[in-house]
Amino acid sequence: MKSPLTLYQEHLGRGELAYQVSDGRPVFFPRVAAPGTGSTDLAWKVSKGEGAVYATTVAHYKGEPPLNIALIELDEGFRMMSRVEDIPAESVRIGMRVRLRVLPASEGRAALPVFVPVRP
Amino acid sequence: MSNAVSIAVAGVAESDLGQVAAGMSPVDLMAQATVRALDDCGLKLSDVDGIFCASAQVRFGPMVLAEYLGIQPKVFDGTQIGGASFMSHLAHARAALEAGLCDVALIAYGSTQRSVSRSSASPPDFNPYETPFRPMMPASAYALSASRHMHLYGTTREQLAEVAVAARQWALLNPAAWEKEPLSIEQVLQSRVVSWPLTVRDCCLVVDGGGAMIVTRSDRAKTLRRPPVHVLGIGEALGHNSISNMPDLTVTAARESGRQAFARAGLAPRDVKMLSLYDAFTITPILFLEDLGFCAKGEGGPFVAGGAIAPGGRLAVNTNGGGLSYCHPGMYGLLAMIEAVRQVRGECGPRQVPGCDVALAHGNGGVLSSQCTVLFGSAATH
């Protein structure tokens, strides 16, 4: 058996953002049992990687450029923490449409799902 | 309704606060506050037969405190849900006292996070779905909530700053408060940004401190040294754990804890004369005023504006100066309750709220995660 985290990270390694579905409802973070029901009948799906910014903040670490941290609401109906890149951290706005960009694994860090603005 | 609840706070005390003597441990502070709280009510250490405590620095709290005090408790509870733990302890102590499982319950807390640094006092859990994005926890979680509240309801930076300024004005009336200088809205806005929209002045203090509370059944409390402060109602609620799993970032489980507490007390927000609202960050009292029913959802910003929760305002909130300006030793819930108890006793001197027969203490833990509400009342309300 592979853990939910291992399966999730294997998807990310292929450039995919995976989530689970149980009784037609999206489940994220991945689990061995569905919240509320305990169902172990959890199907893995790959997100289209499109969504909108739900909430945003900018962390100021000493000696570093401002760092965006955002909650992203995916169109499939689940929410996750990530960040929006390609624009200044303080320019990220709630409601902004964004698209997935998976940063490959490097130097002991697992592949990372970040987002970039969808240009109209 | 209130007849179902028959326990009262008999004694309260703070430990040393702020920057404690070198080498003091969290359990030293718990014990120091315990002795002071026993002296407050006139009970002896040997009377204590229930121990309730938690600290991020003490994994097995009840074992460590029982050993230190030399007590073999009949009942113990080390519930750890962050800053709201102590309201939860009070709820569990009530159940134990009402069931006759113990007669004198001690609730205690101690932290030396300023002395040993916050990162070593309370190292964060690793969350593979959040930690890689490097949120500055817990500030970034509260900042995310604030961003959403500002977006949906037009809450302003200035309104958030009002909470910090009101806390500072109260703190200047409290000799035990850490902060001693006035604070303006402009100073809050121009302070160093920690996690936008929150500046360092929107964030609670990082100091040492602790406290203790002695709780008995009301009939016994009436025979002791201090006027009993009755526990009229308690509510406990758990929401999420991590901020990315909070269903709505502008609605907390305080709605449920407050509903329970008011229903059990048979009271409504209009009956409350003073509130201790856990102010880990300036957004939290705004959320709790809304979720506990003191104003409508989204109106918390305008509600606190214009000095409305400062001394002389329309509603007395965090009269000790709160976690923002008085003391925030990692988990603030017990100190929040102690101030509410003292207000009901009427012993708060220049910061005393006149006729404070009912006070509310609300605890928050984690990242808006655990929410517990307590209503305290004088003998006249019991």
Boltz contact constraints between the chains, C-beta under 6 A:
constraints:
  - contact:
      token1: [A, 5]
      token2: [B, 128]
      max_distance: 6.0
  - contact:
      token1: [A, 29]
      token2: [B, 129]
      max_distance: 6.0
  - contact:
      token1: [A, 55]
      token2: [B, 144]
      max_distance: 6.0
  - contact:
      token1: [A, 55]
      token2: [B, 147]
      max_distance: 6.0
  - contact:
      token1: [A, 55]
      token2: [B, 148]
      max_distance: 6.0
  - contact:
      token1: [A, 55]
      token2: [B, 249]
      max_distance: 6.0
  - contact:
      token1: [A, 56]
      token2: [B, 147]
      max_distance: 6.0
  - contact:
      token1: [A, 57]
      token2: [B, 140]
      max_distance: 6.0
  - contact:
      token1: [A, 57]
      token2: [B, 143]
      max_distance: 6.0
  - contact:
      token1: [A, 57]
      token2: [B, 144]
      max_distance: 6.0
  - contact:
      token1: [A, 57]
      token2: [B, 147]
      max_distance: 6.0
  - contact:
      token1: [A, 57]
      token2: [B, 195]
      max_distance: 6.0
  - contact:
      token1: [A, 57]
      token2: [B, 196]
      max_distance: 6.0
  - contact:
      token1: [A, 58]
      token2: [B, 196]
      max_distance: 6.0
  - contact:
      token1: [A, 59]
      token2: [B, 136]
      max_distance: 6.0
  - contact:
      token1: [A, 59]
      token2: [B, 140]
      max_distance: 6.0
  - contact:
      token1: [A, 59]
      token2: [B, 195]
      max_distance: 6.0
  - contact:
      token1: [A, 60]
      token2: [B, 193]
      max_distance: 6.0
  - contact:
      token1: [A, 69]
      token2: [B, 133]
      max_distance: 6.0
  - contact:
      token1: [A, 69]
      token2: [B, 135]
      max_distance: 6.0
  - contact:
      token1: [A, 69]
      token2: [B, 140]
      max_distance: 6.0
  - contact:
      token1: [A, 71]
      token2: [B, 244]
      max_distance: 6.0
  - contact:
      token1: [A, 80]
      token2: [B, 244]
      max_distance: 6.0
  - contact:
      token1: [A, 81]
      token2: [B, 130]
      max_distance: 6.0
  - contact:
      token1: [A, 81]
      token2: [B, 133]
      max_distance: 6.0
  - contact:
      token1: [A, 81]
      token2: [B, 244]
      max_distance: 6.0
  - contact:
      token1: [A, 83]
      token2: [B, 133]
      max_distance: 6.0
  - contact:
      token1: [A, 94]
      token2: [B, 151]
      max_distance: 6.0
  - contact:
      token1: [A, 112]
      token2: [B, 132]
      max_distance: 6.0
